[in-house]
């Protein structure tokens, strides 16, 4: 048995995740076993979508968080790790400066990636094995805090992909233009409307939480009608009640109703009645990508 311990940091608009995985190679098979995961609700997007930059207080919290992650990875004894940032850092006017500051103070080099790379990383994970779906075509919908990445998958190949400035945190702060909603609708109706034998695949913390509340298996998709019903239930509760009654985190309780609205619209416009939730994210994809590129050949020779 050969074990390679790898880490991944996913810097989103709502939260920042640090994942540590033991990649175990034994008897010709590779197993990915989570060793630890920490999530910090920094909410870079709240600053960026309103002010166009990451402000002083948030910047300090972010750098403190990255320092904590540098120690977390060190204590776990990872062989290697990779850190990527998405929508908020892409749009922040001072994003590059903050990336430089983090590298100087923590040694963590952050890559700012585009939406298409986000989708590629997620699909590096064994997403089809997890959901075991009978459909051949999928509309992949990844709703983040600042943007929504959508890809059309036909016969397990990613075709058209598009990123939209529509995200849970952005919507919650009234920073989504109607023109962007219209652009998403036109694109989905055009690219996905005529596709048959299809279902949606949902990615993101909010749809993961909804699936957890449903208590369904990963192979059981959620119906569009279920999303609509749960949206009504959640809207009837205050954010505080969502915390006390449903067990949501404080930084999830306010944004979840806005994020679910995005999934609903994307499903409606693409003509999907069902959505699978494999609970695979960018950090999972980062680990698999790293292992396959840098370690698989030498470990599994």
Order of alpha helices (4+ residues) and beta strands (2+ residues): beta-beta-beta-alpha-alpha-beta-alpha-alpha-beta-alpha-alpha-beta-beta-beta-alpha-alpha-beta-alpha-beta-alpha-alpha-alpha-alpha-beta-alpha-alpha
